[in-house]
Amino acid sequence: MPNGRIHDHPFTDLIVYGLHPFPADIEKLVLEIRRHDPYGVVEFGQDAFDWERGQHLDDARRRLGQKLEDLRSKTLKK
C-alpha cells in the first residue's frame, strides 16, 4: 500500500520528490494533467509502475494524451 515515501509510487516520485521515473514526454503529460485536475492521474495509478519499467509506453502516450484532451475540452466549455 502506497504511503507517500520516496520510491513508493512513480507518481509520488515525480510530483512530490522531483524524480524522473518516466520518459520526458510522459512526464510532461502527467504534469499537465495534474495542472488541469490534481486527481486526474489517479486512474492510471497501477499502470505507472509499468511505465516506470519502460513497458506499454505507446499506450501510455495515447491514454494520457486523450485524458489531457478531455480535460482541456472541459476547460474550454466552462
C-alpha positions as CSV (number, residue, x, y, z in Angstrom):
1,M,0.0,0.0,0.0
2,P,1.5,3.4,-1.0
3,N,2.4,5.7,1.9
4,G,3.9,8.6,0.1
5,R,7.6,7.8,0.7
6,I,10.2,8.1,-1.9
7,H,10.2,5.2,-4.4
8,D,6.8,4.2,-3.1
9,H,4.9,5.1,-6.3
10,P,6.2,6.6,-9.6
11,F,3.7,9.5,-9.4
12,T,4.8,10.4,-5.9
13,D,8.4,10.2,-7.0
14,L,7.7,12.7,-9.9
15,I,5.2,15.0,-8.2
16,V,6.5,15.1,-4.6
17,Y,10.2,14.3,-4.9
18,G,11.0,15.7,-8.3
19,L,12.5,12.4,-9.6
20,H,12.1,11.3,-13.2
21,P,10.7,7.8,-13.3
22,F,9.2,8.2,-16.8
23,P,10.4,9.3,-20.2
24,A,10.3,13.1,-20.6
25,D,7.2,13.2,-22.8
26,I,5.1,11.0,-20.5
27,E,6.3,13.1,-17.5
28,K,5.2,16.2,-19.3
29,L,1.7,14.7,-19.9
30,V,1.3,13.6,-16.3
31,L,2.3,17.1,-15.0
32,E,0.0,18.8,-17.5
33,I,-2.9,16.6,-16.5
34,R,-2.3,17.4,-12.8
35,R,-2.4,21.2,-13.7
36,H,-5.9,20.7,-15.0
37,D,-7.0,18.2,-12.4
38,P,-5.0,17.4,-9.2
39,Y,-6.5,13.9,-9.2
40,G,-6.5,13.4,-12.9
41,V,-3.8,10.7,-12.9
42,V,-5.3,8.6,-10.2
43,E,-7.0,6.3,-12.7
44,F,-3.5,5.4,-14.1
45,G,-2.1,4.5,-10.7
46,Q,-1.2,0.9,-11.3
47,D,-0.2,1.5,-14.9
48,A,2.5,3.9,-13.7
49,F,4.6,1.0,-12.5
50,D,4.7,-0.5,-16.0
51,W,5.6,2.9,-17.5
52,E,8.4,3.3,-14.9
53,R,9.8,0.0,-16.2
54,G,9.5,1.2,-19.8
55,Q,6.6,-1.0,-20.6
56,H,3.4,-0.1,-22.6
57,L,4.8,3.4,-23.3
58,D,2.9,3.9,-26.6
59,D,-0.3,3.0,-24.8
60,A,0.6,5.5,-22.0
61,R,1.1,8.3,-24.5
62,R,-2.2,7.5,-26.2
63,R,-4.2,7.3,-23.0
64,L,-2.6,10.2,-21.2
65,G,-2.9,12.3,-24.4
66,Q,-6.6,11.5,-24.6
67,K,-7.1,12.3,-20.9
68,L,-5.4,15.7,-21.4
69,E,-7.5,16.4,-24.5
70,D,-10.7,15.6,-22.4
71,L,-9.6,17.9,-19.6
72,R,-8.7,20.7,-22.0
73,S,-12.1,20.3,-23.7
74,K,-13.9,20.6,-20.4
75,T,-11.9,23.7,-19.5
76,L,-12.9,25.4,-22.8
77,K,-16.6,24.6,-22.2
78,K,-16.7,26.5,-18.9
